[in-house]
C-alpha cells in the first residue's frame, strides 16, 4: 500500500521564500528604479543633471551679479585692525561705502571709508565722483576697525593707485565733508574746501541748502560738522576751528549753475560731462595729459 | 498524475547539476550571494554594451565636483581646481572597490525578454524589472500563474504573460 503524499493528506509542501534581496523592509525606491525602463532612468538622470547644472549656474550668476549679497564675514575673520591689504573695488554704493574683493583670496567684503560724512546735498554727484575714483581700481586698504556683530562693514583708509589718500581727495574736492572725529588730519583739507567753495560747498548746494560753520566753544577738540537743510537765508552749524583759520561764509550766491561751475580748471569725475558756467561758458570734463579729469571751456 | 502535469518536462536543463549560476568559463560569478541570487552592477546598456557603473560613478563625481568647484572657486580657487581633477577618478575607484571587495557585484548584460510562461531551468533572469539582481531558474511550475524557483531556494510568482528580462553574467 502506497503511503499517501502530503498533498493527498491536505498538507502543503514547505514554501520557499519569496525573493527579497533586502534583509529588512523592501527598498521601494530601489525596486522602482529597477523596474523602470531604461529610457525612464535616462530621463530621470538627465533631469537630475540639468537640475544640478541649473542650480550651480544660478548660484554662480547670483555670485557674479549680486556681489552686494556677500557679507564680509570671511575677510573680517582674516583681517584685524592695522592690517593692510590690496583689494579691487567692485561696487561703490555711497561716497564712503563700497564693496570689494581681495584678489589673493577671492573674499568679498564691504567697507566704509573712515573720515567721511554723507550729506543730503547732491548725493548722486558725490556717489558718481566716488565711483570714478574707486570702481574697478586696485586700491590699498588699511583696516581701522573690524565690523561688529551688528555690522558687516569694516572701517578702512583707502590709498588710491596713484598713492593719494581717497578720503583726503574727496574732502579736498568738496565731494563730502570730513568726519574729524574719525580723522582729524582731514581738517585742513576740509577747511580749504569750504573756504574755496569746492564741490558741495559751492553755490548750487547753497541755493537750497546752506552749509555754514562756526566754532563750538564747549567742545573745542571735538569737531563735528553738521549739515543743516533749510530754506531760510542762513543757518549755522558747529565747526570748531581745528586751527585758527576758517569760518565758512554763509551767504550763498544765487547762481543757478551746477556746483561744478565754480571749479573751472579743477577736478571733475565724469569724462565728457558738460556744464554751463555762471557766466554762460560751456564747460566740458576732459582728460588732461597727466590723465586727470579737469573742467575746461569748450572751444 | 496531476503533479507531473505541472512540471515543464521540455525545459532546458540547468547548466550544472546544482543549478548554481556560472560564468561561461565555469567560474562562479563575482556577485553570487549566499542566498543564491547574483548582485549586479550597472543600469545602462546601449545595444549589447552595458555601460560600466564605475564610469557612471566617475561622471557623477565630476558633476558633483563641478558644482562644489563653482561654489568654492571664489574663496578657494586652488582647492576648486584640485577638486575637479581629483574627485571624478576617486569616485570611479571607490565604486570599483565597493563592487569588487565590499559588496561584490557582477556585470550582467540583458540579452532579451520572454514571457514568464516560457522560462525554463537554466535561464538567468532579472528578479525585478530590467536591471538589478539576477537569479538562475531551477524549476518552473505552472498554475494560474507561473511560479519560478531560483537557485538558493527563493522563488518568484509572475503571471503567465508577464515579460521577464533574461540576462547573461559577464563577471
Contacts between the chains, C-beta under 8 A, distances in Angstrom:
chain1	res1	chain2	res2	distance
A	7	B	3	7.4
A	16	B	149	6.0
A	16	B	153	4.9
A	16	B	154	6.1
A	16	B	155	4.7
A	17	B	153	6.3
A	17	B	154	5.4
A	17	B	155	7.4
A	18	B	154	7.0
A	18	B	155	6.5
A	18	B	156	6.8
A	18	B	157	7.7
A	19	B	35	7.8
A	19	B	37	6.4
A	19	B	127	5.5
A	19	B	135	6.6
A	19	B	150	6.6
A	19	B	154	3.7
A	19	B	155	6.7
A	19	B	156	5.6
A	21	B	33	7.7
A	21	B	35	7.3
A	21	B	37	6.3
A	21	B	39	7.5
A	21	B	127	7.4
A	21	B	133	5.2
A	30	B	132	7.5
A	31	B	128	5.7
A	31	B	129	7.7
A	33	B	43	7.4
A	33	B	131	7.6
A	33	B	132	7.9
A	34	B	126	7.6
A	34	B	128	4.4
A	34	B	129	4.1
A	34	B	130	7.2
A	34	B	131	5.2
A	34	B	132	3.6
A	35	B	128	5.8
A	35	B	129	3.4
A	35	B	130	7.6
A	36	B	129	6.9
A	36	B	130	8.0
A	37	B	130	6.6
A	38	B	43	7.8
A	38	B	44	6.7
A	38	B	45	6.9
A	38	B	130	6.4
A	41	B	43	6.0
A	41	B	44	7.2
A	41	B	131	7.9
A	42	B	44	7.2
A	49	B	63	6.2
A	52	B	63	5.8
A	52	B	64	7.8
A	52	B	67	5.6
A	53	B	63	7.8
A	55	B	67	7.3
A	56	B	66	6.9
A	56	B	67	4.7
A	56	B	70	4.8
A	56	B	71	7.7
A	59	B	70	6.3
A	59	B	71	6.2
A	60	B	70	5.1
A	63	B	74	6.2
A	74	B	75	6.5
A	105	B	75	6.9
A	106	B	73	7.4
A	106	B	74	4.4
A	106	B	75	5.4
A	106	B	76	7.6
A	106	B	77	6.0
A	107	B	74	7.8
A	107	B	75	6.3
A	108	B	74	7.4
